[in-house]
């Protein structure tokens, strides 16, 4: 009897040690993976605050010893970044409510199923006299099919008795949507709103096609042009002395990246708690 007890105890101890070893291995793998993600991000921030000479002296710059704001001063002195912010915020503040209204009401189901492509869309914008107008960018992107399906599945998980009782009380379809369905669907509303906000913040393709004026280009096109200019400038400077004497193109490029992604990074943590709940409920029908 004692032998069996000792054997079971030894087996449990061996199993526990094995799980502890696996936990340690998984933890190490996750830490390495986290470092692979975080180190390049820190490197981008460090380069944006570094001087040209310090950047040239270090292969992997993580903590600049002589931090400077000259890259950010040059970036904002350019003026294009402010134009990009203004245009992107306009697209975001007008486009996201439009996206959410169309997605929650599924008002354009036919055009969701059939897409003519970029040429008919461009001809339509020309016919409506919306080319080189910010409304062309806002109206060109109405509903994302994937987001609509997630939201529809979430709506279907709500009890039918709520809708039936509202109809018995004389409520119409729009009243049911705005007074019953939407207040109960805040997790999926927050999730899809953040998805659309990220899409609108990263808007560049439709803007590149429809907008021609430099006074209306969004933030991502500004970043694209700055990155291309920085790459061309770096290619033209053949020596370290030339790089030091000229505008620090890599530092300016990294500063533009930080300025571009910082606002959306500040908003993301406040809505992150809705992600798991919204996606899981919206992806699996009850």
FIROMI-843927 format. One record per residue (C-alpha): residue in three letters; x, y, z; residue number from 1. Coordinates in nm, 2 decimals. Example, Ala and Ser with C-alpha at 12.3 -4.5 7.8 and 13.67 -1.06 7.14 Angstrom:
# FIROMI-843927
ATOM   aa      xx      yy      zz    i
ATOM  ALA    1.23   -0.45    0.78    1
ATOM  SER    1.37   -0.11    0.71    2
# end
This chain:
# FIROMI-843927
ATOM   aa      xx      yy      zz    i
ATOM  UNK    0.00    0.00    0.00    1
ATOM  UNK    0.28    0.24    0.09    2
ATOM  UNK    0.46    0.14   -0.23    3
ATOM  UNK    0.16    0.23   -0.44    4
ATOM  UNK    0.12    0.56   -0.26    5
ATOM  UNK    0.49    0.65   -0.31    6
ATOM  UNK    0.47    0.55   -0.68    7
ATOM  UNK    0.16    0.78   -0.73    8
ATOM  UNK    0.33    1.06   -0.54    9
ATOM  UNK    0.64    1.02   -0.75   10
ATOM  UNK    0.44    1.02   -1.07   11
ATOM  UNK    0.25    1.34   -0.97   12
ATOM  UNK    0.58    1.51   -0.88   13
ATOM  UNK    0.73    1.41   -1.22   14
ATOM  UNK    0.42    1.54   -1.40   15
ATOM  UNK    0.44    1.87   -1.21   16
ATOM  UNK    0.80    1.91   -1.29   17
ATOM  UNK    0.74    1.84   -1.65   18
ATOM  UNK    0.47    2.11   -1.67   19
ATOM  UNK    0.69    2.35   -1.49   20
ATOM  UNK    0.97    2.29   -1.75   21
ATOM  UNK    0.72    2.34   -2.03   22
ATOM  UNK    0.60    2.67   -1.87   23
ATOM  UNK    0.96    2.79   -1.85   24
ATOM  UNK    1.02    2.70   -2.21   25
ATOM  UNK    0.70    2.88   -2.32   26
ATOM  UNK    0.79    3.18   -2.11   27
ATOM  UNK    1.14    3.21   -2.27   28
ATOM  UNK    0.99    3.18   -2.62   29
ATOM  UNK    0.73    3.45   -2.54   30
ATOM  UNK    1.00    3.68   -2.40   31
ATOM  UNK    1.22    3.63   -2.70   32
ATOM  UNK    0.92    3.70   -2.93   33
ATOM  UNK    0.83    4.01   -2.72   34
ATOM  UNK    1.19    4.14   -2.75   35
ATOM  UNK    1.18    4.09   -3.13   36
ATOM  UNK    0.87    4.31   -3.14   37
ATOM  UNK    0.98    4.58   -2.88   38
ATOM  UNK    1.34    4.63   -2.98   39
ATOM  UNK    1.27    4.76   -3.33   40
ATOM  UNK    1.01    4.99   -3.19   41
ATOM  UNK    1.25    5.13   -2.93   42
ATOM  UNK    1.51    5.17   -3.21   43
ATOM  UNK    1.27    5.38   -3.42   44
ATOM  UNK    1.20    5.61   -3.12   45
ATOM  UNK    1.58    5.63   -3.04   46
ATOM  UNK    1.67    5.72   -3.40   47
ATOM  UNK    1.40    5.99   -3.41   48
ATOM  UNK    1.58    6.16   -3.11   49
ATOM  UNK    1.94    6.09   -3.22   50
ATOM  UNK    2.20    6.31   -3.39   51
ATOM  UNK    2.33    6.20   -3.73   52
ATOM  UNK    2.68    6.12   -3.59   53
ATOM  UNK    2.54    5.91   -3.31   54
ATOM  UNK    2.33    5.72   -3.56   55
ATOM  UNK    2.63    5.65   -3.77   56
ATOM  UNK    2.84    5.53   -3.47   57
ATOM  UNK    2.59    5.27   -3.36   58
ATOM  UNK    2.46    4.97   -3.54   59
ATOM  UNK    2.16    4.93   -3.31   60
ATOM  UNK    2.07    5.25   -3.13   61
ATOM  UNK    1.84    5.20   -2.83   62
ATOM  UNK    1.92    5.49   -2.59   63
ATOM  UNK    2.06    5.81   -2.75   64
ATOM  UNK    2.32    5.97   -2.52   65
ATOM  UNK    2.26    6.31   -2.67   66
ATOM  UNK    1.89    6.33   -2.74   67
ATOM  UNK    1.77    6.61   -2.96   68
ATOM  UNK    1.44    6.75   -3.09   69
ATOM  UNK    1.58    6.88   -3.42   70
ATOM  UNK    1.42    6.60   -3.62   71
ATOM  UNK    1.07    6.68   -3.49   72
ATOM  UNK    1.13    7.06   -3.54   73
ATOM  UNK    1.23    6.99   -3.90   74
ATOM  UNK    0.93    6.76   -3.94   75
ATOM  UNK    0.67    7.02   -3.82   76
ATOM  UNK    0.84    7.31   -3.99   77
ATOM  UNK    0.78    7.13   -4.32   78
ATOM  UNK    0.40    7.19   -4.28   79
ATOM  UNK    0.29    6.88   -4.47   80
ATOM  UNK    0.24    6.68   -4.15   81
ATOM  UNK   -0.01    6.94   -4.02   82
ATOM  UNK   -0.20    6.92   -4.35   83
ATOM  UNK   -0.20    6.54   -4.32   84
ATOM  UNK   -0.34    6.55   -3.97   85
ATOM  UNK   -0.61    6.79   -4.07   86
ATOM  UNK   -0.72    6.58   -4.37   87
ATOM  UNK   -0.70    6.25   -4.19   88
ATOM  UNK   -0.90    6.38   -3.89   89
ATOM  UNK   -1.16    6.51   -4.13   90
ATOM  UNK   -1.19    6.17   -4.30   91
ATOM  UNK   -1.20    6.00   -3.96   92
ATOM  UNK   -1.46    6.22   -3.80   93
ATOM  UNK   -1.69    6.20   -4.10   94
ATOM  UNK   -1.61    5.86   -4.24   95
ATOM  UNK   -1.63    5.65   -3.93   96
ATOM  UNK   -1.99    5.76   -3.84   97
ATOM  UNK   -2.09    5.69   -4.20   98
ATOM  UNK   -1.93    5.35   -4.19   99
ATOM  UNK   -2.10    5.26   -3.86  100
ATOM  UNK   -2.44    5.38   -3.98  101
ATOM  UNK   -2.42    5.17   -4.30  102
ATOM  UNK   -2.28    4.87   -4.12  103
ATOM  UNK   -2.54    4.86   -3.85  104
ATOM  UNK   -2.83    4.92   -4.09  105
ATOM  UNK   -2.68    4.71   -4.38  106
ATOM  UNK   -2.82    4.97   -4.62  107
ATOM  UNK   -2.61    4.88   -4.92  108
ATOM  UNK   -2.62    4.50   -4.94  109
ATOM  UNK   -2.62    4.48   -5.32  110
ATOM  UNK   -2.31    4.69   -5.36  111
ATOM  UNK   -2.14    4.48   -5.10  112
ATOM  UNK   -2.19    4.17   -5.30  113
ATOM  UNK   -2.10    4.32   -5.64  114
ATOM  UNK   -1.80    4.55   -5.68  115
ATOM  UNK   -1.72    4.71   -6.01  116
ATOM  UNK   -1.36    4.79   -5.94  117
ATOM  UNK   -1.15    5.10   -5.92  118
ATOM  UNK   -1.22    5.22   -6.28  119
ATOM  UNK   -1.60    5.24   -6.25  120
ATOM  UNK   -1.56    5.40   -5.91  121
ATOM  UNK   -1.33    5.66   -6.05  122
ATOM  UNK   -1.57    5.73   -6.34  123
ATOM  UNK   -1.86    5.76   -6.08  124
ATOM  UNK   -1.66    6.01   -5.88  125
ATOM  UNK   -1.59    6.21   -6.20  126
ATOM  UNK   -1.96    6.20   -6.29  127
ATOM  UNK   -2.05    6.33   -5.94  128
ATOM  UNK   -1.78    6.59   -5.97  129
ATOM  UNK   -1.61    6.47   -5.65  130
ATOM  UNK   -1.26    6.41   -5.78  131
ATOM  UNK   -1.00    6.62   -5.60  132
ATOM  UNK   -1.26    6.65   -5.32  133
ATOM  UNK   -1.23    6.49   -4.97  134
ATOM  UNK   -1.59    6.35   -5.01  135
ATOM  UNK   -1.46    6.12   -5.28  136
ATOM  UNK   -1.23    5.95   -5.02  137
ATOM  UNK   -1.51    5.94   -4.75  138
ATOM  UNK   -1.78    5.80   -4.98  139
ATOM  UNK   -1.56    5.55   -5.16  140
ATOM  UNK   -1.53    5.32   -4.85  141
ATOM  UNK   -1.87    5.25   -4.70  142
ATOM  UNK   -1.90    4.90   -4.56  143
ATOM  UNK   -1.64    4.64   -4.47  144
ATOM  UNK   -1.80    4.30   -4.53  145
ATOM  UNK   -1.61    4.12   -4.25  146
ATOM  UNK   -1.71    4.38   -4.00  147
ATOM  UNK   -2.07    4.37   -4.11  148
ATOM  UNK   -2.08    3.99   -4.07  149
ATOM  UNK   -1.94    4.01   -3.72  150
ATOM  UNK   -2.19    4.28   -3.62  151
ATOM  UNK   -2.48    4.09   -3.78  152
ATOM  UNK   -2.39    3.77   -3.59  153
ATOM  UNK   -2.38    3.97   -3.27  154
ATOM  UNK   -2.72    4.11   -3.34  155
ATOM  UNK   -2.85    3.76   -3.40  156
ATOM  UNK   -2.73    3.65   -3.06  157
ATOM  UNK   -2.96    3.90   -2.89  158
ATOM  UNK   -3.29    3.75   -2.76  159
ATOM  UNK   -3.57    3.76   -3.01  160
ATOM  UNK   -3.82    3.83   -2.73  161
ATOM  UNK   -3.68    4.18   -2.69  162
ATOM  UNK   -3.76    4.27   -3.05  163
ATOM  UNK   -4.10    4.10   -3.04  164
ATOM  UNK   -4.20    4.28   -2.72  165
ATOM  UNK   -4.09    4.61   -2.87  166
ATOM  UNK   -4.30    4.55   -3.19  167
ATOM  UNK   -4.60    4.46   -2.97  168
ATOM  UNK   -4.56    4.80   -2.81  169
ATOM  UNK   -4.57    4.97   -3.15  170
ATOM  UNK   -4.19    5.04   -3.20  171
ATOM  UNK   -4.07    5.06   -3.56  172
ATOM  UNK   -3.75    4.91   -3.70  173
ATOM  UNK   -3.54    5.22   -3.65  174
ATOM  UNK   -3.67    5.27   -3.30  175
ATOM  UNK   -3.58    4.91   -3.22  176
ATOM  UNK   -3.24    4.95   -3.37  177
ATOM  UNK   -3.14    5.27   -3.19  178
ATOM  UNK   -3.32    5.22   -2.86  179
ATOM  UNK   -3.29    4.85   -2.80  180
ATOM  UNK   -3.03    4.68   -3.02  181
ATOM  UNK   -2.75    4.94   -3.02  182
ATOM  UNK   -2.75    5.00   -2.64  183
ATOM  UNK   -2.71    4.63   -2.58  184
ATOM  UNK   -2.44    4.60   -2.84  185
ATOM  UNK   -2.17    4.83   -2.71  186
ATOM  UNK   -1.89    4.57   -2.71  187
ATOM  UNK   -1.93    4.50   -3.08  188
ATOM  UNK   -2.00    4.87   -3.15  189
ATOM  UNK   -1.67    4.97   -2.98  190
ATOM  UNK   -1.48    4.70   -3.16  191
ATOM  UNK   -1.60    4.78   -3.51  192
ATOM  UNK   -1.56    5.15   -3.44  193
ATOM  UNK   -1.20    5.10   -3.36  194
ATOM  UNK   -1.15    4.88   -3.67  195
ATOM  UNK   -1.30    5.15   -3.89  196
ATOM  UNK   -1.10    5.42   -3.71  197
ATOM  UNK   -0.78    5.24   -3.78  198
ATOM  UNK   -0.88    5.19   -4.15  199
ATOM  UNK   -0.96    5.55   -4.19  200
ATOM  UNK   -0.65    5.66   -4.01  201
ATOM  UNK   -0.44    5.45   -4.25  202
ATOM  UNK   -0.64    5.57   -4.55  203
ATOM  UNK   -0.40    5.63   -4.85  204
ATOM  UNK   -0.51    5.44   -5.16  205
ATOM  UNK   -0.83    5.62   -5.24  206
ATOM  UNK   -0.67    5.95   -5.15  207
ATOM  UNK   -0.38    5.88   -5.39  208
ATOM  UNK   -0.63    5.81   -5.67  209
ATOM  UNK   -0.89    6.09   -5.61  210
ATOM  UNK   -0.70    6.38   -5.45  211
ATOM  UNK   -0.45    6.59   -5.64  212
ATOM  UNK   -0.41    6.90   -5.43  213
ATOM  UNK   -0.13    6.91   -5.17  214
ATOM  UNK   -0.36    7.09   -4.93  215
ATOM  UNK   -0.58    6.78   -4.89  216
ATOM  UNK   -0.34    6.48   -4.88  217
ATOM  UNK   -0.39    6.26   -4.57  218
ATOM  UNK   -0.13    6.17   -4.31  219
ATOM  UNK   -0.03    5.83   -4.46  220
ATOM  UNK    0.05    5.99   -4.80  221
ATOM  UNK    0.25    6.26   -4.62  222
ATOM  UNK    0.45    5.98   -4.44  223
ATOM  UNK    0.49    5.79   -4.77  224
ATOM  UNK    0.63    6.10   -4.95  225
ATOM  UNK    0.87    6.17   -4.66  226
ATOM  UNK    0.99    5.81   -4.65  227
ATOM  UNK    1.06    5.82   -5.02  228
ATOM  UNK    1.24    6.15   -4.99  229
ATOM  UNK    1.44    6.03   -4.70  230
ATOM  UNK    1.54    5.72   -4.89  231
ATOM  UNK    1.64    5.92   -5.20  232
ATOM  UNK    1.84    6.16   -4.98  233
ATOM  UNK    2.02    5.88   -4.81  234
ATOM  UNK    2.11    5.72   -5.15  235
ATOM  UNK    2.25    6.05   -5.27  236
ATOM  UNK    2.48    6.10   -4.97  237
ATOM  UNK    2.78    5.88   -5.03  238
ATOM  UNK    2.99    5.96   -4.72  239
ATOM  UNK    2.94    5.99   -4.35  240
ATOM  UNK    3.06    6.35   -4.36  241
ATOM  UNK    2.79    6.43   -4.62  242
ATOM  UNK    2.53    6.26   -4.41  243
ATOM  UNK    2.63    6.45   -4.10  244
ATOM  UNK    2.63    6.78   -4.29  245
ATOM  UNK    2.30    6.73   -4.46  246
ATOM  UNK    1.95    6.69   -4.32  247
ATOM  UNK    1.93    6.37   -4.11  248
ATOM  UNK    1.70    6.18   -4.34  249
ATOM  UNK    1.66    5.87   -4.13  250
ATOM  UNK    1.59    6.07   -3.81  251
ATOM  UNK    1.33    6.27   -3.99  252
ATOM  UNK    1.17    5.95   -4.13  253
ATOM  UNK    1.16    5.79   -3.79  254
ATOM  UNK    1.01    6.10   -3.63  255
ATOM  UNK    0.74    6.10   -3.90  256
ATOM  UNK    0.66    5.74   -3.82  257
ATOM  UNK    0.63    5.82   -3.45  258
ATOM  UNK    0.41    6.12   -3.51  259
ATOM  UNK    0.19    5.92   -3.75  260
ATOM  UNK    0.12    5.62   -3.52  261
ATOM  UNK    0.12    5.79   -3.18  262
ATOM  UNK   -0.25    5.91   -3.18  263
ATOM  UNK   -0.40    5.57   -3.27  264
ATOM  UNK   -0.17    5.41   -3.01  265
ATOM  UNK   -0.31    5.64   -2.75  266
ATOM  UNK   -0.67    5.55   -2.84  267
ATOM  UNK   -0.62    5.18   -2.87  268
ATOM  UNK   -0.58    5.09   -2.50  269
ATOM  UNK   -0.91    5.25   -2.40  270
ATOM  UNK   -1.11    5.02   -2.64  271
ATOM  UNK   -0.89    4.71   -2.62  272
ATOM  UNK   -1.10    4.56   -2.34  273
ATOM  UNK   -1.40    4.53   -2.58  274
ATOM  UNK   -1.19    4.34   -2.84  275
ATOM  UNK   -1.21    3.98   -2.70  276
ATOM  UNK   -1.57    4.00   -2.60  277
ATOM  UNK   -1.69    4.17   -2.91  278
ATOM  UNK   -1.50    3.95   -3.15  279
ATOM  UNK   -1.59    3.62   -2.97  280
ATOM  UNK   -1.96    3.70   -2.94  281
ATOM  UNK   -1.97    3.84   -3.29  282
ATOM  UNK   -1.79    3.55   -3.45  283
ATOM  UNK   -1.99    3.26   -3.30  284
ATOM  UNK   -2.37    3.25   -3.33  285
ATOM  UNK   -2.54    3.17   -3.01  286
# end
